[in-house]
């Protein structure tokens, strides 16, 4: 743990959007100990260091889906759509934010990205082995097949649910009819 930031905390702030693992501008600013506005100003002053595959702005739809994943609205009432940074963009932030805390936090973030990649590779290897076993025991028993199906469901990543805006909100408190 460096500067009080653990890998476990960082891993919870990494999301998959557009097929890439990214971190939100707000989460990065919090980890670096600066305001989001300050982080984005530093990025905008060094725009050439952040091509589109290092950093991009979420669409309204992506932001809505992301916000619906949180039970409480920790993203708050933002006036603009958030920026997200890929692993490469986070690495580039260390050259823009030049403080000791930024360097230590950046090292932890890079370790978290590597840890996530290792976990995903382990899951893929496990899935391949399960499929090989499934083919081997395919004709033997229906119960074994059910076990394989259950394991496959556990390995599949949960898909984010679309926002439930069509559900009417019920009023809180006592009501007269």
ZILINJO-V861408 format. One record per helix or strand of 2 or more residues. SS is the DSSP state (H for helix, E for strand). FROM is the first residue (numbers start at 1). TO is the last residue. Records with the same first field share a line. If there is no record, write none. Layout:
SS: FROM-TO + FROM-TO
This chain:
H: 7-11 + 25-32 + 36-45 + 47-49 + 60-68 + 87-96 + 100-136 + 142-155
E: 14-17 + 20-24 + 55-57 + 83-86
